[in-house]
Structure formats: structure tokens, C-alpha cells
Amino acid sequence: MPPRPLQIVTDMAKLNLTYLRSADFRARVLKAHGKTTDNIALDKVGLNETELAPAEARVFAGLNDSTLGLSTFTPSTATPTHVNLVLPEFRTHTVFAGVTTAIWAAIGLGKRLGLPVRVIAMARNQDTPDIEKGREFLRENFDLDAEIILRAGIPKTRFNPQDRWIATHWTTAHALDVAAHAGLVDPASVVYLIQDYEPGFAPWSTSYTTARSTYHAGFVPLVNSRPLLQHLETVESVGIDERHVFAPAFDLAQLEEVARRRSRSERTTVLFYGRPSKPRNLFHLGVTAMRQAVRLLGDDAASVDFVSAGEKHRAIDLGSGRSLSPLGRMAWDDYFAFLPTANVVLSLQMSPHPSHPPLESAISGAHVVTNDFFGTRVGVHERIAAVPESPDTLGEALAQAVRLERSSGPGGYAPIAAADIGGELDSALDAIAPLITRD
């Protein structure tokens, strides 16, 4: 049956919106059409950066769209000193856990150093209205009155040589590395907030190697979780002070309430954290694992309901009369209202990033199945079964989790020990602040 005209219009609108919001999606579309940063004419901002960047920075031109983004400003000792938080983009509707953590880190560092915070957004396609929206968002949600500088405004902005910087996504760290090569930024003044192993987001390529190089740029690392620290030490052979490692921010009071509200039922609900548009969440592998679990459970599968959260998708047949029903992306309050009803959780992540759904579910009493990642998830929590990422092992672990829930019900509230996940962000900032203090 051919698609209806209205459906075509709706799908095109979704594609256009995704193209505008997602730099990764834009890159994939351009690549599919044979267009890369090497063969697209430079826009006005790009031409201006090429003209203004010092020769030491221009050597690196073409490595990434962000390369020269922070090499065009004029240093000035007459300008007040700031903590500059550099984000790949800053749009109020895309402020999720990673950006929230970065903002709190900047606020905390600013307080310790007695400096105001300034936000720099590196995306080319942001415009003046984004500034006031962003400032209002920061005031309302973080009690932060901060200047926001867009990419096009960087050449017109003065930066004090004593400024401190916070790199976030690897593209921002790369831009700061290039600025350091040009003598505009002192690497020792840069805190690198690392929240995932981001070379893994790119194929083996120039982007992959450039992302890896940022871990060796001489910045002060601030790492989100011990599992990520473990992977960085193994893969990159970097030495990172364990005091610079912090745990993800969990709403423990909310999770304790979720644990209190859990109960046994005649039916078992399996919650799958499913995001088809995010390859690292292994959506199709998760579906296969659920089908395998249904097969292994046999007649017992009739009393199991499978639902997904994270992104909207069509219902998926899992066999034996079972199907995966999508809830889509859930609001914060709706998520915590639903969580007590799902005593078994399947959540996959093909990176060492400390994904919240499996950790929050285990803390609040659910039996959780996830994939291990180079040994970084084994033993993180007693109720997390971290197994190799294959349909057989994941399916077997999921079937076992369902049987365990049927026989013993959910567990109680059990936070993760700091030794297994990391300490407080404030403690990590206390350790880092003296390292970037200037006389």
C-alpha cells in the first residue's frame, strides 16, 4: 500500500527537523551524497576563520568543522577573566544529562575560582535569538546569569589569557588543542569533561584519530564514572587521578521512592531502553535478545509484557504472541511514575558511557540485563547482569531475570558504592580547581 500524502509530509517534516538539530545526522546525509567538509564551499564564518586564524592554527584546517573555531579571538588582559564552557551547540530543547552535567561543572568551577561563567556554542547554524533563549534557560534552571557567545561572535570577542576553559564533546577539545598550538590557550588551563569514549562514534578515519588525540592534549581530565576511566586507561594508556572521577547524578530520593512502590504482580513487565536512531544503544540486538528470551521462556512468556522507552517506533512482533509496545520518549515525571511497574529492564550501550536507565533501575530494585563493555560493567551493581553482547547470552540473561523476578520479586533500594562508580562531582572539582589556579 503506497504511503498517504499526509504521511509523506509528516515524515519529511521529521527528517528536516532532525537534519537541523543533529550534527551527526547532517554528517551522515552529506556523506551519503558525496559531500564532506573537504568539498563544500566555506561559508562566511569559515572564510573569516581561515583569514583570522594564526598560521600555527591554519596548519590543522580541514581536520574537523570545529578546528579553527577557537583560534580567531584576540587575547586581552583588559578583559575580565572567565570560565569558558565550550559546547558543540547550545539549544534549550537539547539540554539533556550530558549538557546539564557540563553546566553544573562550569558553575562549580566558577565558584571555586571566583570567576563568572561564559558559554560558547560552536555550531555554525545558531543565531542571535538562541542567545536570549539560552540566557533565560540558564537563569530559570541553573540560577546562572551567563554571557553566551555563538560561533560567529568569537572573532569579535576578547578573551583574557588567564581564562579557564571547559571542553566537553571531543570537537570542542580539538578546537582548544588547535588554539593551544597557536599560543592562544594554555593547555593547563583547560578542564576536559569526558563523558564517553567519543572516538567510538566515528568510523576508523581522520575523525577517529583526531578524537583520540584530544585525550593526549595536556588538558586536566574530569571523568564521568569509573567504568569510563577504566576504558580510557586501557585503550589510551592515560594516567588519570582517581580524584578527578565522579559518579553520574542520580535522583536518589526519587529512586528510593520507586523502590518502595515496586511490588510483585501476576504479570512481569520488561522495559527495554530502545532508541533506534542511536546505533550505540543496539536496538536491533535488543529486539533479537527479547525474541530469544521469549523462546527460552516457553509457556511462561504468556505472562510477560514487553515495552520500550526512549524513542517512538512501530510495535514489533517478538514471537509466541508477544510484541514490543513503544512508549516513546517519556517526560521526567512520567518516567519515574512508570519505572516501579517494570521489575525487569533490558538496556544496552555499546560504549563505556554510564547510561542512566540500567543504573537507575538497579538502584531502585529492578533486575537489569545489559551488555558488558571490555569488562567495565561487571560488578558495578549486584542486580545488573552484564554479559557479552550476543543474542544468545543476552536472551538467556533476560529469561533468567524474568524467572528471578517471578520467583522472588523485585529487590530493595541499593545505591551504587562510590568505589564502583565514582565520588561526588563537587569532590572532583575540589581536586581540580587548584591545578588550574593562576597567580
N, C-alpha and C positions, 0 to 999 in steps of 0.2 A: 504494500500500500504506500503510495507516494506521500511525502510529508505535506501537511497542510500549510498554506501560505502564512498563517499566523505563527505556526511553529517555526518556520524558516526565519521570520522576522525576529522572533524571540531568541532563537539560537544565535543569530548574527549580532544581536544586541549584547548577549552574554560574551561572545567572542571579542567584540570591540572593547567591552569593559575590562575583560581580562587582559587584553593587549595593553591598555592604558595603565593598569595597576601593577602588572607583573613584569619586571625587567627580565626574569628568566624566560617567561613565555614569549616576550618580544624577541629575545635572542634566538629561541628555537624557530620562530616563524621566519625571521630574517635568514637564518642558516638554511632552512628548507627551500628558500627562494634564491639561494646562492649569494646572499648579501651578508657581509660581515663588516666589522669596523675598518677593515682594510680597503674595502671598495665602495663605501658610502661616503659621499661628499661631506666634508666637515660642515657643521652648522656654524652659526655666528659665534657661539660660545667656544666651540672647538678651535676656530680660527684665531680667536682672541687669545686663547690659552697658548697656542703654538707661538704666537708673536711675543707674548709676555713672559713665558717661562724661561728661566736661565738655561744656558747651553747644557749645563750638567743634568738638567731635568729632561730636556728635549731628546737626549740620547734614548730615553725609555719610551718615547711616544709610540703608540700603537700596541703596547702590551695589553692595555685594557682601556675601556672608555673613561675610567676614573684617573688614569695615570697622571695627567698634568693638572688635575682639578685643584690641588692644594699647593701648586708651585707658581702661582701668579700673584700672590699678595705682596704687599710692601711691609717689611718689618718697621716698627716704630716704637721707640722707648717712651714716647709721649702718650701712647695709647694705654688705657688701663689693662692690667693683666687679667686673663680669664682662664677658666677651664672650658676647653672647646670639645663638645661632644659631637663626633662626626658620624652621621648616619648615612646609609646609602640613599634613603629617602625619608621624608617625614610627612606623612598624611594621617590625619586623625583617625580615619576609618581602618587603617592598617597597623594600629598600635596594639600588638599582642604581647605575649610574655617576654620575648627577647628584647624588644624595644623598651618595654616597661622596666626591665632589669637594668638596661643601659641608662635610662633616665635616673633611676634611683642611685645607681653607681656615681653618676655625674653630680647629683645633688650631695651625696655623702662625701665625695672627694672635695667638692667646693667648700663645704662646711669645715672640713678638716684643714684646708689650706687658707680659709678666709677669702675665697675668690668667688666672683659671680660666674654663673654657668651660661654658656652660649651654645646654641645648637646650629650645626652646619649640615645642610642636606645636599647630597652630591648628585641627585637625579637632575638631568637636564630639563625635564618636562614639567617642573614645578614653577608656579607663577606667583605673583605678588599676593593674591587672595589667600594662598596657603599660609602666608606668614601670620596674618591676624588670626586665622582659624587655629593655627598651631599654638600661638601665644595664649589664646583663650583656653585651649585644651590643657596646656601646661598649668595655667593658673587654677583651673577648676579641679583638675585631677591630681596635681602634684604640689599645689601651692608654690609654684615656681614662676617667677617673672623673669623670663629669659629672652634675650635677643635671638632671632632666627635669621640665618644667612643662607640664601639659596645659591646654587652653583654660579649663576650669572653675576651674583653680587660679590663673589670672593675677590676678584681683581680690584674692586673699589674699596675693600675693607682693609684696615690697618690691624696688624697683629703684633702684640708685644713679644719680643724674643724670649721673655720669661713665661710666656703662656704654657699651660699644661694641656695635654691632648688626651682624648679617649678614642681609640679606634674600636670599631665594632665589627661589621662584616669585613671579610678579607680585602674587598676592594677599597675600603677606607684605609685599612692598614697599608695597602700597597701605595696609595696616594701619599700617605705620610712618609713612607720609606723613600719615595722619589723626592719629596720635599726635603728630606734629611740629606740625600745625596747632593742636593742643590744648596745646602747650608742654610735653609730656611727654618728647619726644625731640628731640635736636639733629640736624638732617639731616646735619651734617658728621661725626657720629659713626657714620653708617650706611654700611657697605660693601654695595653691591648686586651680588651674584654673578649675572651674566647668562649663561645657558647656551643660550638660544634666543630667537627673536623671538616672544614669547608672545602678543601681540595676535592673531597669526595663528591661534591655537587657538579663537578665538571668532568668530561672525559679526559683521558691522558692527552694532554695538549699544553699549549702555552699558558692557558688559564690555570690548569692544574699546577704547573711548576711555579707560576707566579704566586698563586695562593700559598703554596708550600713555603716559598721564600719569605713570606711575612712572619713566619714563626722564628726566623733567624735574623730579624732586622735590628735586634738590640733593644726592643721595647720591654717594658715591665709587664709581664703577663698577669692577668686576673682571670681565673678559670672557673667556669660554672660546672662543678661537680668532680668528684674523684674519679669516676669512670672515664670522663673525658681526659683528665690529667693522665691517667694510666695509658690511654691510647696515644696521647701526644708524646709521652716519654718513650713508648715502644716504637712508634713509627718515625718520629722526628729526632729522637735521641736528645731532647732538650731537657735541661735541668731546671725545674721549677720549684720554688719554695712552697712547701705544702701550706704555709700560712696564707698563700695567695689563692687558695681554693675555697670556694663557698658552695653551699647547697642551694638548689632551686628554692624559690619562695613558695611554700605551701600554706594554705589557709588551714592551719591545724585545728583551730576551734571548729571550723566548718566540717572538717574530716572526722573529728571526734563525734560530732552530731550525726554524720552519715553512718558511722559505725553503730551508734546507739539505735538508729532507726532500721538497721538491717534485720531481717528475720527469715526463717525457713518458710518455704511455700511448697504447695503440691507441684508447682512448675518451676523450672530453673530458667532464668534469663541470662543469655550470654551476650555481653556487649562487645562489639568489635569496633575499635577505633579505626574507621575506614576513610581514607582520603585518596580517591582515585587519581587526583591531579598531582599528588606528591609521590614521586617514584620511591623515595626513601621509606615511605610507610608501607610498602609491599602489599598493596591492596589485593592484587590477584592471587598472591601466595596465601594471604589470609583467607580468601574465599575457598581456595583449594583445601586448606587445612580444616576449615569448617566442614566441607564435604566429607573429608576423611574421618573427622570426628563423628559425624552423623552415621557413617557406615560402621564404624567401630562400636558405637553405642547400640546399634540394632534397634530393638523394640523400645529401649529406654529413650531414644531420641524423640519419641512422640510427645514427651513431657518437657521438651526443651524449646525455648523461643530464642531466635537469633535476631538481634537488632544491631544497626551500625549508627555511629555518630561521627561527625566531623565534616562531611560533605554530602550533599544530596546525590542520589543515584537511583537507578531503577531497582525494583525488587529482584533478587537473584535466587534462582532455584538451587537448593542445596541437596536435593535428593530425598527420597523417602517421605515426601510430603512436607518437608521443612523448607523454609525460604528465609532469606536475609531481608529484613524490613528496614529501610533507611529512615532515620530521624533527621538527618541533615545536620547543619551546624546549629549548635544549641547556645542559647544565651546562658550567661554565667549562673544565674539563679535556677534556670531550668535544668542545667547540667547537674547541679548538686541536689535538686529535687528528684531527679531520675536515678542518680547513682545508687541509692540504697536498694533499688529494685533489681539491680544486676549483680548477683553474687559471684559471677564468673566473667572475667574480662580477657579478651584477646587484643593485644596492642603490639604492633610491630614497628621497628625503627632500624633501618639499615645505616646507622651512624651511631657514634658514641654519645650523641646528644642526650641529656637527661630528660626524656619525654615525660610530661606530667601525667597523662592518663594511667599508665601502668603503676606508677609510684603512688599516686593519689588513691587508686583503687586498692592497692595492697595495704596502705596505711589505714584505710577505712574498713578493712575486713574482707575484701573480695579475694577470691583465688584467681591469680593472674598468670597468663601464659604470654611470654614474649620470646623474641629471638635473642640469643647471645650475640655479642659483637666482640670478637677477639678476646674473650674472657672478661670483658668489662662489666657484665651484668650478673655473673654468677655470685650468689651470696649477698647481693645488695639488700634483699628482704626475704624473710622466711616464707612468705606467701607468693613469691614470684618464681615461677618455673622458667628459667632462661635456658632454652635448648637450641640446637643447631637449626638454621633456617631452611628446613626442608619440609615438604608436605607431610611426609610420614612422621617425623619427630614432633612437629607442631600439632598435627592431628591427634597423635597418641597423647601428648601432654594435655591437649584441650579436653579430650574424652576423660582422662584421669581427673582433671579439675572438676568436670561436671559430676563424676561419680563421688568425688570427695565432698562436694557441696551437698549432694543428695544424702550422703551418709552422716555428715557432721555439721552441715550448715555453714554459715559464714563465720569468720573469725572476729576477734575484737579489735579495738583501736590499738595500733602498734606503730609508732613513729620509727623512722629510719635513724640508726645511730650516726652521729656526726662522723665517726671514724670510717663509715662506709660510703658516705655521700658528700661530706664537706661541712664546714662550720658556717657561721653567720656571715653575711655579706659585710656587715659592719666590722667584724673582726679582720676580714681580709683587707678592707680599706684602711684600718688602723695600721696594718703591717706595711701597706704600700705607700701611704702618704709621706712618711719620712724619706723614702727613696727618691721622690720627685720634688722634694722641697728645695727651693733655691735661696741662696743668701741675698 
